[in-house]
């Protein structure tokens, strides 16, 4: 129980680095929907890992009802996940989310169909995923990547890159701007 409380405090504290509107821990705990979603996820994940799937999904659905954020209890979530504005975020069952990831409303870590096994993305540390971005399939979003709003990412990314568009294309790699003209027609 102490470990659980410490992890929630850590999740609350991570908000202050990324949201200038955050004023104090109590406000973040009571009023930020992603904290409620993470608490529901952490509880449901314990049941999921004990093969109590119905209870896990029930708690997960209650969390989704309260927050508009759907995190499957089978997902693996690192520390410091910040979901800004939250509504409509979906994190699939086999998704792996690294530490200090920021996701904005409407973002999806989803599958591409009825595959078996690992079918959702793996997201490295310190990744930012813009509003309504869709990251689909068993791909790797490298640490430090920034995914633009509304991007649809279907391929692995390079570390510290910026990915935009439909389908997502890297327009920046390790501080080197890629010539955008190569993507025109």
N, C-alpha and C positions, 0 to 999 in steps of 0.2 A: 504494500500500500504506500509506503514512503517513497519507493522508486516511482510509482505512478504519479504521486503528487509532485515530486521533483521534476518529472518530465513535463507535466502540465505547466508548472511555473516557468520552466525553460522555454516552452512554446509561447507562453504569454510574453516573456521578456524579449523573444526574438522579434516581436511586433514593433518594438520601439526603434529598431534600426531601419525599418522599412516603411513605417507609416507615421508621417509627421502629425497626424490628427490624434494619435494615441496619447492620452494624458496620464493614466495611472493603471496599475494592475487590476484594480477592482472594475474599472470601466471596461477594460479589454476582456476580462473574465465574463462579465455579465452581458456585454452588448456586442461583442464580436462573434458572428455566427460561426466562423471557422474554428474557434476554440471549442464550441459545443460539438461541432462535427468531429473534431479530433478526439475529444473525450469519448464520444459515442463509438468512433472507430477503434480506439484503444481497448475499450471494454469488449466490443464485438469481436475484435481480433483475438482476444484471449479465448473466447468461446469457440471461434473458428479453429484455432490451433489445437483445441481439445476435441475436434470433430463434432461439436455441438452446433451444427450448421443452421438448424432452424432458429435457435436462440440468437445466434450471431446475426442472421439476416433480419430477425425481428428488431433487434437493437439498432442495426444499421438503418432500417426503414424508419424507425422513430427519429433517428438523427437526421435523416433526409427530410422528413416531415417538418421538423423544427427549423431547419436551416436552409433547405434548398440545395444542399451540398451532398452528393452521393459518393461515398467512399466504400468500396466493397470490403467486407471484413477480411478477405484473403489478400488484399494488397499489402505491400511492405512500405511503410512510411518512415523516413528518417526523422531526425530532430529538426525543429525550427521551421516546419512547413507553415507558410503564411498564405492564406487564400483571401485576397483583398476583394471585398464586396460579395464574394462567394456564390451568389445565386447561379445555379445551373452548372456548377463544376461537377465533372464525373471522373472518378478514378477507378479503373477496372480491376478485376480480381487478380490478375497476374502482374499488374503494374508494380514497379519498384521506383520509389521516389527517394532521392538522396537527401542530404542535409541542406538546410537553409534555402529551400526552393520557394519561389514566389509564383503563385498562380493567380490570375485575375478571372473575374466572372465569366462564365460560359466556356471555360477551357475544358478540354476532354483528353484524357489518356485512355484511349479505347482500342478495340480490336477492329479487324477488317472483315470479319465474317464468322464462320463456324469452325475455325481451327481448333485443334486440341493442344493441350500443353501451354507453354508460354506464348501468349498472344497479345499482350499489352506492352507498352513501352517501358524502358528502363531510363530513368532521368538521373543524371549525375548531380553533383553538389553545386550549389550557387547558381542554379538555372532560373531564368525568369521566363514565364509563359504568359503571353499577352491575352487580352480579352478575346474570347470565342475562338482561340487557336485550337486546332484539332491535331493531336499527335496520335497516329494510328499504326497499329501492328507491333510486332516484336522487333523494335528498333531501339537504338541507343542515342539519347540526347546527351552529348558530352558535357562535362562540367564547364561552367561558365557561359554556356550558350544562352542567347536571348532569342526567343521565338516571338515574332511580331504578332500583333492582333490579327485575327482571322486567318492566319497562316494554316495550311494543311500540310503537315510534315509526314512524309512516308518513307524517308531514308535516314540513315544514321547521320549525325552531324559531327563536325570537328570541334575540338575544345575551343572555348572562347569565341565562337562564331556568332553571327547574327543571321537568322533565317526568316525570310518573309515570302509571301505570295502563295498562290495556289497553282500547282503544287509548290511546296516550300523549297526555296533555293537559298544557298548561302550567299550573302552579299558582303560579308565581312568575315575574314579568318585571321585570328591572331593579329589584330590591328592592321591588316592589309585589306584594303577595299578592292573588291573584285569589279572588273569592268561590267557595269550593268548592260551595256550595249550587246554583249554576247547573249543576253537572254531575250532581246527584242527579236521577234519573229525568227 
